[in-house]
Amino acid sequence: MILTTEIERLRFPLGKNESVEYEILLIPACKPDSIASYLIERSSECYFYRSPDDSFSFIFDGLVELDEDQYRTVLEHINNSVQATHYKTSHYRRIPFLFQNRFYNINSAGPLWGDFTGTYFLPRSAVYTEGNSSYFISLGTGKSVEDSLLWQIVNSTLPEVSELPAPDTTSAPAAVDFEEGKEEWIANVEKVKSKMQELDIPKVVMSRAIKSLLPNFNVSPFFLRLKDHVFTHRFVYKRDSSIFLGASPELLLSYSEGVVTTEALAGTAPKARGEEDGSVIMQRLSRDDKELHEHQIVTDYIIRGLHTITRNIRYAPVPQIKSLLKLYHLWTPIQASDISFNDIPELVDILFPTPATCGYPKEKAQELISQYENYSRGLYSGLIGWYTLGAEAMFFVPLRSALYKDSQLHVFSGGGIVAESDSEKEFIETTRKAESVINLLVQ
């Protein structure tokens, strides 16, 4: 048995005469990556996340689904507790607690995403690690903690398991045909461009799903590759027989102590495969009228959305360059202050989905997407996020992602279409994005 220290027991109301109780334990510092790789092979319902700056990571095992009223009740309780300075001053205030996922739109589920039902959840058990501190969070106390699968894995692997299990090389995807559906996709993009001109739509984001046969699936390469994908939201989300995972560069928003941080991330250039200097590519991207136009649409949309809540907004007038494993992106970080915790659900609804993943105007772009994309996006370009015990929040958009289901791997990628877009180049961009996802899954 590992040594633990009970920090606190917390009770959360869910409604009239209904509540849940959680126990928080301080445990020896652990490596969530190693624990998660074991858990995902054994659990039917779990979630792993590592932050872009590697400052924290966590694992959920088991989810308790909430309805809309219960979700609002828990949010209100968290806010009231923070106002009373109870959770706000505690050292575990950043622990993710109230979990949310949302499909790209209400019509984008389809049978492919049938395992991912529900929108709001509480964890049955969780491990949260930040720096040298690790915490175990459990629904219920005493024997219910000991019966938890996550607890049994933690208890049996600390400190013995310090390395990830070796990947099974037979679980790598078969040769991926990145050219799959090329002619149809390019033809559809051309049709979309014609409709955009006809309907005066400045931007539509068109995506595609690339399928590959994968009889066996092993998540170990994903965890071994995490270090290659810094500055992204790395996640694995398993529900029943489906596993959704990825390394997304896109933050919708984070919130802490009255300040919202968000970003415009749109406009892309592939990194050089040959001798070309990266600085030349970045300079070319920063002057590309088409990419700058696409980026500005996203920036303007976010600023307008924030203005409905606050006028205290800061951002640079010229986009920066964000460098990822295989791509460069135009990037404008944005901060808004004088925002309350109670504003966050409304702000999420206002911003989601942004023109970076949908287009603009939102409703018209979604109509074209539903007409000319031949698959259901589901959680791809949807929303995943959480509220913490200390009334903080984080929501990101799951891009650069893949879904494993029924012995098939579905890799998703997309690109922003504007009047100046070259359909062939846009297809190449989606290929480079898809390659970064495959990189996550191959040792």
N, C-alpha and C positions, 0 to 999 in steps of 0.2 A: 504493500500500500504506500502511495506517495503521501508526503506530509502536506496537510492543507490547513488553512486558517479561515474560519467562517467570518466573513466581513459583515454580512447583513442579510436579513430576510425582508423581501419587499412584497407588498400586496397591491394588486391592481384591480380596480373595479372594471367589470365588463358591461354592467347594466344593473337593473334592479335585482337585488339579492344574488348577484353573480360576481365572482371575482376569481383571480388566480394568484397563487403565491410562488415567489421565486427565491431561491437561495443562491447567494454569490460567495464563491470560495476563492481565496488566493492560493494558487498552486505554483510549483516550481516553474521557472521560465521554460517554455517548450517551443518546438518548431511546428507551427500549424501546418506547414506544407507536408511534412512527413505524416502527421496524424491524418490530414485530409486524404492523402493518397490511399491510406488503409481504409478510412471510413467510406469513401465513395465506392469502393469495391464491395462493401458489406451492407450499406444502408440503402433503403428504398427512397429516402427523401432527405436531401442534405444540400448545403450551400457553402461554398468557400469563396473568400475574397481576400485579395492583397491590394493595398493602396498604391497609387502611382509612385509615391516617394519611398515606398518600402517601410514607412513608419509604423504601420499596424496591419494586422491580418486577423481574420476570424473564421470560425466554422460554426454552422448551425447543423444540428441533427434532429430531424423531425420538425414539423410545422403545425401550429394550431391555427386553423383558418378563422378569421373574424368577419362578421358582416359590417356594413357601413356604420351602423350605430355603435357597435362595439369598438371599432377603429376610432371613431370620434371621441368615445368615452376615455379610451387609453391616452389619446393625445391630450385631452383636457387634464387628465390626472398628471401626466408628465409635466405639463406647463405649470399647473398649480404647485406641484412639488418643487419645481425649480424656483418659482416665485417665493416659496418659503425657504429658499436657499438650501434645501435638504440634499438634492442630487447635485446641484451646481457646484458645491464645494467638495464633493467626494472625489476620490482619485479614480473612480471607475465611471465617471460621468460620460465618457466617450464610447462606452460599450453599446454597439448596435442592439436595438431591442424590438422596435416595431417595424416589421419588414413589409415591403410593398413591391409587387411587380405588375406591369401593365403591358398589354399587347400594343403594337404599333397603332392599331385602331380596332374598334369593336368588331369589325368585319374581317379581321386578319387572323383569326384563329385557325380554323380548318382542322381536319383530322390529324395532320402532321403534329399539331401542338396540343392534342387532346389530353396529355398527361399534366399540362400546366394550368390546371383550373384554379380559380380563386385569385384574389387581388391583395388582400391584407392578411398578415400572419404574425404570430408570436412564435419564438423558437421553443422547442421542448427542452433542448439543451444546447449549450454553446461553449466554445473556447475563444477567448479574445486575448491577443498578445500585442502589447505595445512596448517597444524597447525591451527591457529586461523583466517586465511584469506580465504575468499571465493569470487569467481569471477563468473559472469554470462557473457557468450559469445554468441552473436547472429549474425546470418547472416542477414544483413539489419539493419535499425535503426528505431526509433520512433514506429509507430503502429505495424510494423512487430515484434518488441520485445514483445509488449503487447499481440499479437495474438498467441505467442508461447505457446504450451501446457506446456512445462517445466517451462516457466515463470509463468504461471497461477498456477501451483502446488507450485512452490517456494513462490509465492506471497501469496497464501492462507494457506500455512503450516508453515511459519516462523512468530513468533516462536512457534505457537500453537502445531504443530506436532513435538514432540521431541522423541517419542517412535515409534517403529515399530508396525504395525498392528498385532494383534494376528493371529497366523497361523490357517488355516482351517484344522483340523485334518482329514477331509474326503479327503484331497488332497494328503495324503501320498501314495507312490506307493504300489501296491499290493505286496504280498509276492514275493520276488525276488528269482528266481531259479539260484543260482550261479553255479550250476552244468550243466546248459543248454549247450548242445553241447560239453560236455567234451570229449567224446570218439573221435568225429570227429576232435576236435582241437588238441588233443594229437597225433592222427594219422598223421595229417598234419605237426605237428612239427617234427615228426620222418622222414617224407618224406623230409622236408626242411633240416634236418641235413644230410641226405644222399646226397642231392644235393650240400650242402655246401662242403662236403668232395670231391665230384666228381669235383666241379668247383673251388675248393680252395678259398672259401669265408669264412673269419674268423668270421663274425657276421651277423645275420639277426634278426630284431625285429619283432616278431609275436604278433598281438593283436587280440582282440575279442570284439564283441558287445553283451551285455546282454539286452534283451528286457523285459519290464514289462508293464502291462496294467495300465494306469493312466487316468481315465476319466476326472478328474479335476486337475488343476495344480495351485499351489499357491507358489509364490517365497518367502514368508515371512520366512519360516524356513531357507532358504539359508542365508538371512541377519542376522538372529539370531545366526547362526552357524559360522559366519565369524571369530569371535575371537578364535574359536577352530582350525582354519587353518592358523595360522601365518606362516610366511616364505614361503607363496605361493602367486601366482598371482590369485586373486579371481575376477571372472568376470561373467557377464550375458550379452548375446548378443541376441537380439530379432530382427528377420526380418519376418514380416507378421505373419504366423501361427506357426513359429518355434522359439524355445528358446534353445540356446546353452549356457551352464554354467559350471563352474567348479572351482577348486582350484589347479592350476598347480605349481609344484615346479621348473619348468625348464625355466631358462632364456636363450634365444639365445644370445642376447647382449644388453648392454646399452652403450650410448655414451655421453660424456660431456667434453668439452674443451680439445679435442685432445686425450682423453683416452677412450679406449673400455674396458668394463668389461664383461667377459663371464664366462662360467663354464663347466666343465665336470661333469655330473650327471648320473652315471650308476653303477650298482652293488647294490643289494637290499637285505635286510633281514627284515622279519616281526617282529614287537614288540611282546613281550611275552604276552600271554593271561592268563597265570597262575602265578606261583611263580618265574619263572626264572628271574634272575637279568638282567636288561637292559645292564649293563656294560659288562656282559659276552657275550651277543649277539653282541654288538658293536665290542668287541675284536675279536670274531670269524669272523665277517664280514671283518675286516681289515686284516685278515690273509687268507681269502678264495681265493685260487688260481683262481677258475673259475670267481668269482666276480671281482677280481683284473685284470684279463685278459680282461674281458668285459669293465671295466673302462678304461684301458690303451688304448684300441682301440679308444675310444672317445677322450681322452686327446690328443693322437698323431694326430688325424685328425684335431682337432681345432688348435693345434699349427702350423701344416703345412699350414692351411688356413690363419692364421694370418701372417705367414712368407711371404705370397705373397704381403702383404701391408707394413709390418714393421718388423724390427729385434729386436725392444725393447719390449720384452715379459717377464713377470714375473709370476711364479707359483711355488707352493711347489712341491718338488719331490715325496712326499708321500701324498696320498689322506686323507682328513679329513672325519668325519662322520656328515651328516646332519640328524637331528632328526625331523620327522614329526609326525602327529597324530597317525598313525598306522604302520609306516615304518621307517627304517633307510636306508640311501643311502650313498654310497661312493661319495665324493664330492671334486673336485679340482677347487677352484676359480682361474681365470686367468685374468691378466691385460696386455693390450698392449697400448703403447703410441706412439706419433708422427703420429697420424692418423687424417686426415682432415675430415670435415663433408661430403665432396664430395665422400669420400671413402666408406661411410656407405652402400649405395645401393649395391655396388659391393661386399662388405664383407658379407652382408646378403645373397646374391646369392651364394657366395662361401661356407658359413657354412651350409646353409639350404638345405635339412634336415641333421642333424648330425647323426652319427652312434648310438646315444642314442635313436633315434626314427625310424631309417630306417635300419641301418646296414652298412657294409663296405665290398667291394667297393659299392658305392652308387647305381650305375646303376644295377649291378647284384643282389644286395639285393632287390631293388624295383621290379625287374622282378619276384623273388620268392614270394615276398609279394603279388603281383597282382595275382599270380597263386594259392596261397594256403590260402589266407584270403578270406572268403566268404561274404564280405560286403565292402562298400565304406567308407573309412576313412573320406573323406571330410575335415572339419576343425580340426578334432581330429588329433593330432600330426602335424598339419599344422603350421600356423604362424599368430600371431596377434601383431600389434605394431603401433607406431606412431612417428612422428617428432614433436618437440615443437616449439613454437615461437622463442625460444632462441637457435635454432640449436642444441638441444639435441635429443636423440633418445632412444627408448626402444622397444625391440621385445622379446616376450616370446612364448613358444611352448605350446599350450593348451592341456595338458594331464590331467589325473584325472578329466574327464569331462563327460557330458551327453547331449543328444539332446532330447528335447520334441517336438513331432510332431504327429498330428493325434491321440491323446489320447494314445500314447505310449511313454514310456521313454526308450531311448537307452543309456546304460552305457558302456563306453569304457575303456579298460585297456589292457596293453601289457607287454611283457618282452623280454629281450635280449637273443637270442639263440646263444651259441657258442658250440664248439665241446664237451665240458665237461658238457653241460646242461642235466639235468634230466627233461624230459617232464612233469612228474607228479608234480614235485616241481615248475616248471615254471607255470603250471596251478594254483597251489595254490597261487603263487605270484600275478597272475592277479586277483584272487578272492579278496585278501587283498586290492589291489589297488581299485577295484570296490567297496568294502565295504566303503572305505573312501569317495567315491563320494556319495553313498547312505546316509552316515552320514550328508552330506550337506543339504539333502532334507527332513529329518525327524526330527521333534521336540522331 
